[in-house]
């Protein structure tokens, strides 16, 4: 019964948020409460939720003060030069912008912290998406895929958990999986390019006054359309058209001129975004101080000398004091970012209802035991592959701790009877991380969709099947290279 209720609860939750029948916060509270009562939790459901909430308080504090800190850095202009640099390199081509988003998210993910990755990626790229009228859902999809793939780095968490649970060296788990990591990133970049091309075509059809209506994609790629010596025709509304309606010599010229116009007119284009060049919060004279402070905060994050929430608390306090010495301005800044804080913290606290009910009622243990029991003995030699496949949905429905410390040791013990080593099982278990990172139980993904003002259901519609493909590719490459073997 607990198994049925557990899977039914997850299914109902996903359907409700993806069909937008309920907001994620309401679904995270109402659905687990109903199913928890059916599971016999009774009045004890309150204690289950509070126990789970206690473990979430540090995460909520981290996200709260991280939003304040990076929100301040955006307001004072720290990221303005970075965005201008990206614009000069990427121009106004949506395909390049989306590809750049994937590369930026993957690079920042090297610090092993999803929240930091999403804050920096959103701060740098969201104004560009809004300025070009691109879909922010594409940003969250690409950033989520890149971060999920990079999440198998040894200091990211899952790899260390798998190694610890099975009492093996973390390098024995990660190093053989480097080809899988590279393959996963390549797939992410391919997805990013395809999504960028789709955005390019959508903008071309919905905004002809800006993008024109080229006969083929050649105008975006630097070539003239087939059968046209003049490239883009006159009268199509290209910003780069020559005076008098004369067409430029080729499509590449039209794109070049249009790009230069947009980049050179950066200040006007950013007037209604978070990077408004005339905003009163700009502090250009404090740029190097703010940069130094941010580098120091990042260094403390990597060094892990003190708890991360405290790092951002102190960083936010220093940033507020130096950039806004007047008490009135300090209060105004906190109020300015309050909507983002409420959105994220409320979602994290609401998620504690789901995790509390899953754990407190015994649903997680029952679901794990059932999955292990249904694996027939004839499939024993394939235990590593099965573990990789199971890691995709199971790490989505439960925390990494529950999977790696509760389920993986049982699977590994079974696999040992078929000559499959613990290291191979650990490697297989981390291939589900691209899918895991999209779970509503992961605070970082809640932060990402909140900062980008994207509905979680919309994000899931676009990202889940792509994340599953990335995970399967990583598992397949692991099998081909021998990192994940068959007994």
C-alpha positions in Angstrom: 0.0 0.0 0.0 2.8 2.4 0.8 4.5 1.7 -2.5 1.2 2.4 -4.4 0.6 5.6 -2.4 4.2 6.8 -2.8 4.2 6.5 -6.6 0.6 7.8 -6.9 1.6 10.8 -4.8 4.5 11.7 -7.1 2.4 11.1 -10.2 -0.4 13.3 -9.0 2.0 16.0 -8.0 3.7 16.0 -11.4 0.4 16.1 -13.3 -1.0 19.0 -11.2 2.1 21.2 -11.7 2.6 20.3 -15.4 -1.0 21.0 -16.2 -0.9 24.1 -14.1 -3.9 23.0 -12.0 -1.9 24.1 -8.9 1.1 26.2 -8.3 4.2 24.2 -7.2 4.0 25.6 -3.6 0.3 24.6 -3.2 1.0 21.2 -4.8 3.9 20.5 -2.5 1.7 21.2 0.5 -1.7 19.8 -0.4 -0.8 16.6 -2.3 1.6 15.1 0.3 -0.8 16.1 3.1 -3.7 14.2 1.5 -1.6 11.1 0.7 0.1 11.2 4.1 -3.3 11.0 5.8 -4.3 8.1 3.6 -1.0 6.4 4.6 -2.1 6.6 8.2 0.1 9.5 9.4 -2.7 11.0 11.4 -1.9 14.0 13.6 1.8 12.8 13.5 2.1 14.3 10.0 2.9 17.7 11.6 5.9 16.3 13.4 7.1 14.6 10.2 7.0 17.9 8.3 8.7 19.8 11.1 11.5 17.3 11.3 12.0 17.6 7.5 11.8 21.4 7.7 14.6 21.6 10.3 16.9 20.0 7.8 15.9 22.6 5.2 16.4 25.7 7.3 20.1 26.0 6.4 19.3 25.6 2.7 16.5 28.3 3.0 19.0 30.6 4.7 21.6 30.0 2.0 19.2 30.7 -0.8 17.7 33.8 0.9 21.0 35.5 1.5 22.5 34.4 -1.9 19.5 36.1 -3.6 20.1 39.2 -1.6 23.9 39.2 -2.3 23.7 38.6 -6.0 20.7 40.8 -6.4 22.8 43.6 -4.9 25.7 42.8 -7.2 23.3 43.1 -10.2 21.9 46.3 -8.9 25.3 48.0 -8.4 26.5 47.0 -11.9 29.0 44.2 -11.2 27.7 42.1 -14.1 27.1 44.8 -16.6 30.6 44.5 -18.3 30.1 40.7 -18.5 26.8 41.0 -20.2 28.2 43.6 -22.7 31.1 41.3 -23.4 28.8 38.4 -24.0 26.6 40.5 -26.3 29.7 41.5 -28.4 30.7 37.9 -28.7 27.3 36.4 -29.3 25.6 39.3 -31.1 21.9 38.9 -31.4 21.8 35.3 -32.7 19.6 33.2 -30.4 21.4 30.0 -31.3 24.7 31.5 -30.1 23.1 32.9 -27.0 21.6 29.6 -26.0 24.9 27.8 -26.7 26.7 30.5 -24.7 24.2 29.8 -21.8 25.1 26.1 -21.8 28.9 26.8 -21.9 28.6 29.4 -19.1 26.5 27.1 -16.9 28.8 24.2 -17.4 31.9 26.3 -16.6 30.4 27.8 -13.4 29.2 24.4 -12.4 32.8 23.4 -11.8 32.4 24.9 -8.3 30.0 22.0 -7.5 27.3 24.3 -6.2 24.0 24.4 -8.2 22.6 27.5 -6.5 25.7 29.6 -7.3 25.7 28.3 -10.9 22.0 29.3 -11.4 22.4 32.7 -9.8 25.4 33.7 -11.9 24.0 32.2 -15.1 20.6 33.9 -14.6 22.2 37.2 -13.7 24.4 37.2 -16.8 22.0 35.7 -19.4 18.4 36.5 -18.4 18.6 40.2 -19.3 19.9 39.1 -22.8 17.0 36.7 -23.2 14.4 39.4 -22.1 16.1 42.0 -24.4 15.9 39.7 -27.4 12.4 38.5 -26.4 13.7 34.9 -26.1 11.9 32.4 -23.9 13.4 32.2 -20.3 12.2 28.5 -20.2 15.0 27.8 -22.7 17.5 29.4 -20.3 16.3 27.3 -17.4 16.3 24.1 -19.5 19.8 24.6 -20.8 21.2 25.7 -17.5 19.6 22.8 -15.7 20.9 20.3 -18.2 24.5 21.6 -18.0 24.5 21.8 -14.2 23.0 18.3 -13.8 25.6 16.8 -16.1 28.4 18.5 -14.3 27.0 17.4 -11.0 29.0 14.2 -11.1 32.3 16.0 -10.4 33.8 14.6 -7.2 33.2 17.7 -5.1 29.6 18.1 -6.4 28.1 15.7 -3.8 26.6 12.6 -5.5 29.9 11.0 -6.4 31.2 11.5 -2.9 28.0 10.0 -1.5 28.2 7.0 -3.7 31.9 6.4 -2.8 31.2 6.9 0.9 28.2 4.6 0.9 30.2 1.8 -0.7 33.5 2.5 1.1 35.6 3.1 -2.0 37.9 5.9 -3.2 36.1 8.7 -4.9 38.7 8.9 -7.7 37.9 5.2 -8.5 34.4 6.3 -9.2 34.9 9.6 -11.1 38.0 9.1 -13.3 36.6 6.3 -15.4 33.4 8.3 -15.9 35.2 11.3 -17.5 34.4 10.0 -21.0 30.7 9.8 -19.9 30.9 13.4 -18.5 32.4 14.7 -21.8 29.7 12.8 -23.8 27.0 14.2 -21.6 28.2 17.8 -22.1 28.4 17.3 -25.9 24.7 16.1 -25.9 23.8 19.2 -23.8 25.5 21.5 -26.3 23.7 19.8 -29.1 20.4 20.3 -27.3 21.3 23.9 -26.7 22.1 24.6 -30.3 18.8 23.0 -31.5 16.8 25.0 -28.9 18.7 28.1 -30.1 17.7 27.4 -33.7 14.1 26.9 -32.7 14.2 30.3 -30.9 15.8 31.9 -33.9 13.0 30.6 -36.2 10.3 31.6 -33.7 11.6 35.2 -33.4 12.0 35.3 -37.2 8.2 34.6 -37.6 6.9 36.6 -34.6 9.1 39.7 -34.9 9.6 40.5 -38.6 10.1 44.2 -37.8 13.3 43.3 -36.0 14.5 40.1 -37.5 13.0 40.3 -41.0 11.5 37.3 -42.8 14.5 35.6 -44.5 13.8 33.2 -47.3 16.1 30.6 -45.6 18.3 30.4 -42.6 21.2 31.4 -44.7 20.8 35.1 -43.8 21.5 34.1 -40.2 24.4 31.9 -41.1 26.2 34.4 -43.3 25.1 33.3 -46.8 22.7 34.6 -49.3 19.4 32.7 -49.9 19.4 30.3 -52.7 18.4 31.9 -56.0 19.0 35.4 -54.8 22.2 37.2 -55.7 21.3 40.1 -53.5 20.8 38.2 -50.3 17.9 39.7 -48.2 15.4 41.5 -50.3 14.4 45.2 -50.0 11.5 46.2 -48.0 11.6 43.4 -45.4 12.2 45.7 -42.5 15.7 44.7 -41.6 17.3 47.3 -39.3 20.5 46.8 -41.3 19.0 47.7 -44.7 20.6 50.4 -46.6 18.9 53.8 -47.0 16.2 54.0 -49.7 15.2 50.4 -49.4 18.3 49.0 -51.2 19.2 45.6 -50.0 22.7 44.8 -48.7 25.0 42.8 -50.8 24.4 39.6 -48.8 22.6 38.1 -45.9 25.8 38.2 -43.8 25.9 42.0 -44.2 22.3 42.3 -42.9 23.1 40.2 -39.9 26.3 42.0 -39.2 24.6 45.4 -39.4 21.7 44.3 -37.3 24.0 42.9 -34.7 26.1 46.0 -34.6 23.0 48.1 -34.2 21.7 46.1 -31.3 25.1 45.9 -29.5 25.9 49.5 -30.1 22.5 50.5 -28.9 23.0 48.5 -25.7 22.0 51.2 -23.3 18.7 51.9 -24.9 17.9 48.2 -25.3 18.6 47.6 -21.6 16.4 50.4 -20.4 13.6 48.1 -19.1 15.7 45.3 -17.8 17.6 44.6 -14.6 20.7 46.1 -16.3 19.2 49.5 -17.0 22.2 51.7 -17.5 20.4 54.7 -15.8 19.3 52.9 -12.6 20.0 54.8 -9.4 21.6 51.8 -7.7 24.7 51.8 -10.0 28.0 52.1 -8.1 30.7 52.3 -10.8 33.3 53.7 -8.4 32.9 50.6 -6.2 33.2 48.1 -9.1 36.6 46.7 -8.0 35.6 46.5 -4.4 32.4 44.6 -5.3 34.4 42.3 -7.7 37.0 41.6 -4.9 34.2 40.9 -2.4 32.5 38.5 -4.8 35.8 36.7 -5.5 36.3 36.4 -1.8 32.8 35.0 -1.3 33.4 32.4 -4.1 36.7 31.5 -2.6 35.0 30.9 0.8 32.4 28.7 -1.0 35.1 26.5 -2.6 37.2 26.4 0.6 34.2 25.4 2.6 35.8 26.7 5.8 32.6 28.0 7.3 28.9 27.2 6.6 27.7 28.6 3.3 24.7 30.5 4.7 26.9 32.4 7.0 29.3 33.3 4.1 26.4 34.9 2.2 25.0 36.6 5.4 28.4 38.3 6.0 28.8 39.1 2.3 25.4 40.6 2.0 25.9 42.7 5.1 29.3 44.1 3.8 27.8 44.7 0.4 24.8 46.6 1.8 26.9 48.6 4.2 29.5 49.8 1.6 27.2 50.3 -1.4 24.3 51.7 0.5 25.5 53.4 3.7 22.1 55.0 4.4 19.7 52.9 6.4 16.8 53.9 4.2 18.6 52.7 1.1 19.5 49.4 2.8 15.9 48.8 3.6 14.8 49.7 0.1 17.3 47.1 -1.3 16.0 44.4 0.9 12.4 45.2 -0.1 13.4 45.2 -3.8 14.5 41.6 -3.6 11.8 40.4 -1.2 9.5 38.9 -3.9 12.3 36.6 -5.1 13.2 35.6 -1.6 9.6 34.8 -0.7 9.1 32.7 -3.9 12.2 30.6 -3.3 12.0 30.2 0.5 8.3 29.4 0.4 9.0 26.7 -2.2 11.8 25.2 -0.1 9.7 25.1 3.0 6.8 23.6 1.1 9.1 20.9 -0.3 9.7 19.8 3.3 6.1 18.6 3.4 6.7 16.2 0.5 10.0 15.0 1.9 8.7 14.7 5.4 5.7 12.6 4.3 7.8 10.4 2.0 10.3 9.7 4.9 8.0 9.8 7.9 5.3 7.4 6.5 8.0 4.9 5.3 7.0 5.5 1.6 10.7 5.9 0.5 11.8 2.7 2.2 8.9 0.8 0.9 9.4 2.1 -2.7 13.1 1.2 -2.6 12.6 -2.3 -1.2 9.9 -3.0 -3.8 12.1 -1.9 -6.7 14.9 -4.1 -5.4 12.6 -7.1 -5.0 11.1 -7.0 -8.4 14.4 -7.4 -10.1 14.5 -11.1 -11.2 17.6 -13.1 -10.4 18.2 -13.7 -14.1 18.9 -10.0 -14.4 21.7 -10.2 -11.8 24.6 -9.8 -14.3 23.0 -6.5 -15.5 22.7 -5.0 -12.0 25.1 -2.1 -12.8 23.0 -1.2 -15.9 19.8 -1.6 -13.9 21.1 0.6 -11.2 21.9 3.3 -13.8 18.4 3.1 -15.1 16.9 3.1 -11.7 18.9 6.2 -10.7 17.1 8.3 -13.2 13.6 8.1 -11.6 14.6 7.3 -8.1 16.9 10.3 -7.6 14.1 12.4 -8.9 11.6 11.1 -6.4 13.9 11.1 -3.4 16.9 12.9 -2.1 20.5 11.9 -3.1 21.1 10.9 0.5 18.1 8.5 0.5 19.2 6.9 -2.7 22.9 6.6 -2.2 22.9 5.6 1.5 19.6 3.7 1.5 19.2 2.0 -1.9 22.6 1.8 -3.5 24.2 -0.4 -0.8 21.4 -3.0 -1.1 21.8 -3.0 -4.9 25.5 -3.2 -4.6 25.4 -6.2 -2.2 23.1 -8.0 -4.7 25.4 -7.2 -7.6 28.5 -8.6 -5.7 27.0 -12.1 -6.1 27.3 -11.7 -9.8 30.9 -10.4 -9.8 30.0 -6.8 -10.3 32.3 -4.5 -8.2 31.3 -1.7 -5.9 33.1 0.9 -8.1 31.1 -0.1 -11.2 27.8 0.2 -9.2 28.8 3.6 -7.9 29.6 4.8 -11.4 26.3 3.6 -12.7 24.4 5.2 -9.9 25.6 8.8 -10.7 24.5 8.7 -14.3 21.0 9.8 -13.3 22.2 13.2 -12.0 21.1 15.2 -15.1 17.5 14.0 -14.4 17.9 14.3 -10.6 18.8 18.0 -10.8 15.3 18.8 -12.2 13.5 17.4 -9.2 11.3 19.8 -7.2 13.1 18.3 -4.2 16.3 20.1 -5.3 16.4 23.6 -3.9 18.7 24.8 -6.6 16.2 24.1 -9.4 13.5 26.0 -7.4 15.9 28.9 -7.2 16.6 28.8 -10.9 12.9 28.9 -12.0 12.2 31.5 -9.4 14.9 33.8 -10.6 14.0 33.3 -14.2 10.3 33.7 -13.3 9.5 30.5 -15.1 6.8 28.0 -14.1 8.2 24.8 -12.8 5.7 22.8 -14.9 6.9 24.6 -18.1 10.5 23.9 -17.1 9.7 20.2 -16.7 7.9 19.9 -20.0 11.0 21.1 -21.8 13.7 19.6 -19.8 12.7 16.2 -18.5 13.0 14.1 -21.6 16.2 15.9 -22.6 17.6 15.2 -19.2 16.7 11.5 -19.5 18.5 11.4 -22.9 21.6 12.9 -21.4 21.5 10.3 -18.5 21.1 7.4 -20.9 23.9 8.6 -23.1 26.2 8.9 -20.1 25.2 5.3 -19.0 25.8 4.0 -22.5 29.2 5.6 -22.8 30.1 4.1 -19.4 29.2 0.7 -20.7 31.1 1.2 -24.0 34.3 2.3 -22.1 34.0 -0.5 -19.6 33.5 1.8 -16.6 30.1 0.2 -16.1 30.4 -3.5 -16.8 28.2 -6.6 -17.0 28.7 -9.5 -14.6 
